[in-house]
Amino acid sequence: MSGAGGTAAAELLIRASGDIPVDTPRVPAREAARHELSKPMYHENDPNPLQRALEHLWDWIGDLLSTASGAAPGGPVGLVVLVLIVIALIAGLLWRLGAPQRTSRGAADALFESGLRGAPEHRAAAEAHAAAGHWSQAVQERMRAIVRSLEERALLDARPGRTADEAAAEAGRALPAHATRLRAAARTFDDVTYGGRSADQQTYLTVLTLDLDIESATPHLSGTLLEAAE
């Protein structure tokens, strides 16, 4: 091949090769980069899933507070005041309602504690607590005196483990005129015993009056109670 012919052929080859793409196709290149970046050496300092979740949580809380502070009167200071007001309202509501009562009742919630005492003993204990200004304990002992007295009069069967609510419901059938007050006294007993609330002198006097009225009340005897009384 002559020199001129060779040069022309070379130029043709160069021009022809320029029409052939020399770049790596996009999909294989992307897969290769992904495979390379998936190697552990590139992720040694990455946060773990828990850290990432906490970061997202704090970002969300930050955005929420930022939005709230912008909407609250007075900006961030106004937001702080609103939060304090909400906390104060919740605290006041909990104080007013008392501690939540337990939803499950067992032997520990029985009306009477260990040891068998008669109604006069419970009344004496109630008076002693009242004289000392221990109104919650006085209410407890006076309620126990009411129930024990009804047991001693055979208006209630002596059943261990009975709760104040159960005693009030059963006694209300024998003394229907006092059923509402008996239920109220049982609720008071539960409030001071399990609900964390404190009784006062008026609360005790209400239960005391009920005890005195029941002592002189004539029961409405059903067939079952008549048999027990006989």
C-alpha positions as CSV (number, residue, x, y, z in Angstrom):
1,M,0.0,0.0,0.0
2,S,1.4,3.4,-1.0
3,G,2.0,6.1,1.6
4,A,-0.9,8.2,0.3
5,G,-3.2,5.2,0.3
6,G,-2.2,4.2,3.8
7,T,-2.8,7.6,5.1
8,A,-6.3,7.7,3.5
9,A,-7.1,4.3,4.9
10,A,-6.0,5.3,8.4
11,E,-8.2,8.4,8.2
12,L,-11.2,6.3,7.2
13,L,-10.6,4.0,10.2
14,I,-10.4,6.9,12.5
15,R,-13.6,8.4,11.2
16,A,-15.3,5.0,11.3
17,S,-14.2,4.4,14.9
18,G,-15.6,7.8,15.9
19,D,-19.1,6.5,15.2
20,I,-18.7,3.7,17.7
21,P,-19.7,4.7,21.4
22,V,-16.7,4.1,23.7
23,D,-18.6,5.1,27.0
24,T,-19.6,2.3,29.4
25,P,-23.4,1.8,29.3
26,R,-25.3,3.6,32.1
27,V,-27.0,0.6,33.8
28,P,-23.8,-1.6,34.1
29,A,-21.9,1.5,35.4
30,R,-24.6,2.2,38.0
31,E,-24.6,-1.4,39.1
32,A,-20.8,-1.4,39.4
33,A,-20.8,1.8,41.5
34,R,-23.5,0.4,43.7
35,H,-21.6,-2.8,44.2
36,E,-18.5,-0.9,45.0
37,L,-20.2,1.4,47.5
38,S,-21.9,-1.6,49.2
39,K,-18.6,-2.8,50.5
40,P,-18.2,-2.7,54.4
41,M,-15.2,-0.4,54.2
42,Y,-17.4,2.5,53.1
43,H,-19.9,2.0,56.0
44,E,-17.8,1.5,59.1
45,N,-18.8,4.9,60.5
46,D,-22.5,4.8,59.5
47,P,-25.0,5.2,62.4
48,N,-26.9,2.1,63.4
49,P,-30.7,1.7,62.9
50,L,-31.4,2.9,66.4
51,Q,-29.3,6.0,66.0
52,R,-31.0,6.8,62.7
53,A,-34.4,6.4,64.3
54,L,-33.5,8.7,67.2
55,E,-32.1,11.3,64.7
56,H,-35.4,11.2,62.8
57,L,-37.4,11.5,66.1
58,W,-35.4,14.5,67.3
59,D,-35.7,16.1,63.9
60,W,-39.5,15.6,64.1
61,I,-39.7,17.0,67.6
62,G,-37.6,19.9,66.6
63,D,-39.8,20.7,63.6
64,L,-42.9,20.3,65.8
65,L,-41.6,22.7,68.5
66,S,-40.5,25.1,65.8
67,T,-43.9,25.1,64.2
68,A,-45.7,25.5,67.6
69,S,-43.4,28.3,68.7
70,G,-44.2,30.1,65.5
71,A,-47.9,29.7,66.0
72,A,-48.0,30.4,69.7
73,P,-48.5,34.0,70.9
74,G,-45.2,35.4,72.0
75,G,-43.1,32.9,70.1
76,P,-40.9,30.5,72.0
77,V,-41.7,32.2,75.3
78,G,-45.4,31.9,74.7
79,L,-44.9,28.2,73.9
80,V,-43.2,27.6,77.2
81,V,-46.0,29.4,79.1
82,L,-48.6,27.2,77.3
83,V,-46.7,24.1,78.2
84,L,-46.5,25.1,81.8
85,I,-50.3,25.9,81.8
86,V,-51.0,22.4,80.4
87,I,-48.8,20.7,83.0
88,A,-50.5,22.7,85.8
89,L,-54.0,21.7,84.5
90,I,-53.0,18.0,84.3
91,A,-51.6,18.1,87.8
92,G,-54.7,19.8,89.1
93,L,-56.9,17.2,87.5
94,L,-54.9,14.3,88.9
95,W,-55.1,15.9,92.4
96,R,-58.8,16.5,92.1
97,L,-59.6,12.9,90.9
98,G,-57.1,11.2,93.1
99,A,-54.7,8.4,92.1
100,P,-56.2,5.9,89.6
101,Q,-57.8,2.9,91.3
102,R,-56.6,-0.5,90.5
103,T,-58.7,-2.2,88.0
104,S,-58.2,-5.7,89.3
105,R,-59.4,-6.6,92.8
106,G,-58.1,-9.6,94.8
107,A,-57.8,-10.8,98.3
108,A,-55.6,-7.8,99.1
109,D,-58.6,-5.5,98.5
110,A,-60.9,-7.3,101.0
111,L,-62.8,-5.2,103.4
112,F,-61.4,-6.7,106.5
113,E,-57.7,-7.1,107.4
114,S,-56.3,-10.2,109.0
115,G,-57.8,-11.0,112.4
116,L,-61.5,-11.3,113.4
117,R,-63.0,-8.4,115.4
118,G,-66.5,-7.6,116.3
119,A,-68.5,-4.5,115.4
120,P,-67.9,-2.9,118.8
121,E,-64.2,-3.2,118.4
122,H,-64.3,-1.6,114.9
123,R,-66.4,1.2,116.3
124,A,-64.0,1.8,119.2
125,A,-61.1,1.9,116.7
126,A,-63.0,4.4,114.6
127,E,-63.7,6.7,117.5
128,A,-60.0,6.5,118.5
129,H,-58.9,7.5,115.0
130,A,-61.5,10.3,114.9
131,A,-60.3,11.7,118.3
132,A,-56.8,11.8,116.8
133,G,-57.9,13.5,113.7
134,H,-57.1,10.5,111.5
135,W,-60.3,10.7,109.4
136,S,-59.3,8.3,106.7
137,Q,-58.6,5.5,109.2
138,A,-61.8,6.4,111.1
139,V,-63.9,6.1,107.9
140,Q,-62.3,2.7,107.2
141,E,-63.0,1.3,110.7
142,R,-66.6,2.7,110.7
143,M,-67.4,1.0,107.4
144,R,-66.0,-2.2,108.7
145,A,-68.2,-1.8,111.8
146,I,-71.3,-1.4,109.6
147,V,-70.5,-4.6,107.7
148,R,-69.6,-6.6,110.7
149,S,-72.7,-5.5,112.5
150,L,-74.8,-6.7,109.6
151,E,-73.0,-10.0,109.7
152,E,-73.7,-10.3,113.4
153,R,-77.4,-9.6,112.8
154,A,-77.4,-12.3,110.1
155,L,-78.3,-9.8,107.4
156,L,-75.1,-10.7,105.7
157,D,-73.3,-14.0,105.6
158,A,-69.8,-13.9,107.1
159,R,-67.7,-14.4,104.0
160,P,-64.0,-13.8,104.0
161,G,-62.6,-11.7,101.1
162,R,-65.7,-9.7,100.6
163,T,-65.1,-6.2,99.3
164,A,-66.9,-3.0,100.4
165,D,-68.8,-2.8,97.1
166,E,-70.0,-6.4,97.4
167,A,-71.1,-5.8,101.0
168,A,-73.0,-2.6,100.1
169,A,-74.8,-4.3,97.2
170,E,-75.8,-7.3,99.4
171,A,-76.8,-5.2,102.4
172,G,-78.8,-2.9,100.1
173,R,-81.2,-5.8,99.3
174,A,-81.9,-6.3,103.0
175,L,-82.1,-2.5,103.7
176,P,-83.4,-1.0,100.5
177,A,-84.0,2.4,102.2
178,H,-80.3,2.7,102.8
179,A,-79.0,1.1,99.6
180,T,-77.9,4.4,98.1
181,R,-76.0,5.5,101.2
182,L,-74.4,2.1,101.6
183,R,-73.1,2.3,98.0
184,A,-71.8,5.8,98.7
185,A,-70.1,4.7,101.9
186,A,-68.4,1.8,100.0
187,R,-67.1,4.2,97.3
188,T,-65.7,6.4,100.1
189,F,-64.0,3.4,101.7
190,D,-62.5,2.5,98.3
191,D,-61.4,6.1,97.7
192,V,-59.5,6.4,101.0
193,T,-58.2,2.8,101.0
194,Y,-57.2,2.2,97.4
195,G,-57.6,5.6,95.6
196,G,-55.1,7.6,97.6
197,R,-57.7,10.2,98.7
198,S,-58.0,11.7,102.2
199,A,-61.2,11.8,104.2
200,D,-62.2,14.8,106.4
201,Q,-64.4,15.1,109.5
202,Q,-67.6,15.6,107.5
203,T,-66.9,12.4,105.5
204,Y,-66.5,10.5,108.7
205,L,-69.7,12.0,110.2
206,T,-71.6,10.9,107.1
207,V,-70.5,7.2,107.5
208,L,-71.1,7.4,111.3
209,T,-74.6,8.6,110.8
210,L,-75.2,5.7,108.4
211,D,-74.0,3.3,111.0
212,L,-76.3,4.7,113.6
213,D,-79.3,4.6,111.3
214,I,-78.7,1.1,110.2
215,E,-78.4,-0.1,113.8
216,S,-82.1,0.9,114.3
217,A,-83.3,0.1,110.9
218,T,-85.8,-2.8,110.3
219,P,-84.6,-5.0,107.5
220,H,-86.7,-6.1,104.5
221,L,-86.3,-9.9,104.9
222,S,-86.4,-12.1,101.8
223,G,-87.0,-15.8,102.0
224,T,-83.3,-16.5,102.2
225,L,-82.8,-14.0,105.0
226,L,-85.8,-15.2,106.9
227,E,-84.3,-18.7,106.9
228,A,-80.9,-17.4,108.1
229,A,-82.6,-15.3,110.8
230,E,-84.5,-18.3,112.1
